[in-house]
């Protein structure tokens, strides 16, 4: 992964287009909205949940009536780490299923030019061969702790392919790995692993604790994509990709949770002990994506190295909390 100053993109593609970004006020969404403005998109609409609860079909229809978008980028989701997935499997399944199905259907009815559906790495089978290839998506059941969420999001792939086949509707389905970066959710009840471990390490250092506790045994591996890279990948796909075959978004870099925490401890300068709570689940044993399809189809490769992205994330948290 090498870093460059700018990404190539087509300003002509975005000229005069109205874009609706569900979840645009969230972590990933804020980066996408900012990049759309950098591309010269003047008409970007970000629906807020208190105005448009997208689980309700009435609000979905009103959203399309109010905004009349040319392009929809659907990021909105009920989402979180292992703990909150285990606590709310039914609501995560229902909310994500209903949002995706209704938004795609109404987009077709409203003659939206292109729908960009954002899936999740949680859609992959629990024991997918590493690196994960898109063709393996249906070769088993997802890891149990987040299967309802993963399956609900994967239904957008089924719908995308079905609507393209029957109606010629242009929608794409992207599969990002776990994201991280400045502006992430650091709430320990609902956060993903990187912000949770950063917060634990920083707070333990500030209090002078002699140890921190992490879930599982540290053996599980993950791949992480810096949020700004993910935003760029989604916009490149929006500009250049027009098919319903799923596409992975990642950086092809795998790290164990043990190695991850040791790196966070070093970067946050916490000097205490790491203790593993093996009564808690590890989640999926391994995650690493084959990212060759994204490179071949729309020229995406990640740019921010993992340690640099992690340092930026830690600095952002330390400056604000």
Secondary structure, 3 states (H helix, E strand, C coil): CCCCCCCCCCHHHHCCCEEEEECCCCHHHHHHHHHHHHCCCCEEECCCCCCCCCCCHHHHHHHHHHHCCCEEEECCCCCCCHHHHHHCHHHHHHHHHHHHHHHHHHHHHCCCCEEEEECCHHHCECCCCCCECHHHCCCCCECHHHHHHHHHHHHHHHHHHHHHHHHCCCEEEEEECEEECCCCCCCCCCCCHHHHHHHHHHHHHHHCCCEEEEECCCCCEECEEEHHHHHHHHHHHHHHCCCCCCEEECCCCCEEHHHHHHHHHHHHCCCCEEEEECCCCCCCCCCCECCHHHHHHHCCCCCCCHHHHHHHHHHHHHHHC
